[in-house]
Amino acid sequence: MARFLALIHHTDEGRKQLHHTTARARSFAAAAIQSGIAVESQYWTTGAQDGFILLNGPEQSVLHALAKLSQQGNVRIEVSRAYDAAEFDHLLGH
């Protein structure tokens, strides 16, 4: 299992339908669970991003779920692999 940080940016369509954003988030989380993905947290933010989702699951499943979310046209997504301290120490060879 791998952890991913997905930065969310609303599209013009997503901003027009902003009042549905929490319902879409609940729907995404339910679909993610069905795909074996844990949504560890999801937050809406102010600033350069409109929100983020922290997910944990098989890489291919997570990336597929995020691609399907993006295809709905309400958000653009930037995704990065996320590591805790122990995982990052392992990458560094410590």
Buried (B, 14 or more C-beta within 10 A) or exposed (E): EBBBBBBBBBBEEBEEBEEEBEEBBEEBBEBBEEEEBBBBEBEBEEEEBBBBBBBBBEEEBBBBBBEEBBEEEBBEBEBEEBBEEEEEEEEEEE
